[in-house]
Amino acid sequence: MSKEDISSVLSTAKKLDMTALLNGVTYEKDPSKQAVYLALYNYRLAERQKKTIAQKEFIR
């Protein structure tokens, strides 16, 4: 898989609704597909957390 393919997948994941990704994790029967949904959900969650932590008002 090339870097362009991975970038395309990640940019598509950024556009997806978090609820849709969580539903994919919860209701997908195929373990391989479920793992992909989980990885994309965790990626989106990490990106949101980075934005929150970067805020000036955020207290650690």
C-alpha positions, 0 to 999 in steps of 0.5 A: 500500500502506498503513502497516497492510499493511506493518506486517502483512507485517513482523509476519508476517515476524518470525514466520517461520523464518529457514531458511524465508526463506533457502529461499525466496531459494535455491529460488524460480524467480520473480525477483520473489518471490525478491526479496521473500524476500531483503528479508524475510530481510535485515529479519529478520537486521537485527532480530536484529543490532540485538538483539545490538548492544544487549546490554550485553556486546557489544563493538564 
